[in-house]
Amino acid sequence: MQMYIDGDSEGFTPDEFLDVKRCLETMLSIRAGSQPLDRELGINYDGIVGYPDPIAENMLSLEIIEKVERYEPRAEVDNITFEHSDNGELVPHIYFVKGDGEET
């Protein structure tokens, strides 16, 4: 799955911004159920495949927002847009801002 993650670095130190971006890229590239100690970590792509584009976009957006809230409190999803690739893939463009939470 292809995705683009970027954010507003306001409020982050340069190192923290890069760390949060890297953590989001890693977390959102993991298939849910594949991590033995935390089966909820990652995105449930299998539950989204096969739906019409508008429904799949909504399902994927909700999944991304919920996982960022749960696993990366330093960030908050500000916006998600979708690009449709030539081979039928949905490519999310995820934009984040500094979150209210603290790292645990």
N, C-alpha and C positions, 0 to 999 in steps of 0.2 A: 504494500500500500504506500502510495506516495502522499506526502503532505508537506505543507510549508508552515513554519511556526516563526512568528516575529512578534515584537512587542514594543511598548512604549517604555523606554529605559528610565523615565522620570521616577525618582524615589529609590531606585536601585543603585548600588555601587556598580562600577563596571564589571567587577568580578562576580558579584551576585547576579547581575543580569545574565551573564554568560552561563553561570551555573544553573539558574532557573530554566533558561532556554534549553540547555543540554538535558536537564532532568525531564522536561516536558517532551522533548523529542524522543527520549528513551521510553518513557512511560507510555506514550501514545503509539509507539511502534510495536508494543508487546501485544500479543493475542491473549485475551482474557482466558484464564484456565491453564495457561502454560507455566505459571510460576508455582512450584510445589508448596511453598510456605504461605502464599497469598494468591489464591485462585481468582480473586476479584481484580487483581492488578491487571491493567491493560484494557483493551477495547474488544468488545464482543462483535467482531466483524461478521462472524457466521450468522448471527441473529439479524443482520441488516441486509445481507446479500439477497437479491431476488425481489426486493420491493421496488415499486416505481420510484423514480428519482426524488420527487418532492417528499415522499414518506421516508425514504432512506436518508435524505439530508436532515430531516427533523430527528430521526432516531439517532443518527451519528452525532449530531450537535448535542443532543441531550446526554448521550453517553460521554462525550468529551467534557462537557461542563461538569457533570457529576464526578468524573474521575479527577479532574483538576482540583475541584473543591475538596475531595477526600485526601488526595495524595500530595498535593503541592499547594499548601496554604499561602505560600509567598506570592502566588500568582492568582489572577482572576481572569477568566475568559471575557474579553471585551467584545469580540465579534468573530463570527465564523462565516466565511463565504465559500462557495464551491465552484470549482472549475470542472468541466466535463472533458476528459481526455478523449482522444480519437478512438481509443480501444474500449470505451464505455466505462472507464473508471471514474469514480467521484474523487476529486482531489481537494481535500479541505485546506483552506487557508485560515489558520488560527491566529488571532491577534490577542495578546494578553497585556495586562497592566499589573501593577503592584497590588497584591492582595492585602487584606486586613490581618490575616493570620500570621502566626509565627511558626517557624520550622520546629517540628517536634523531634 
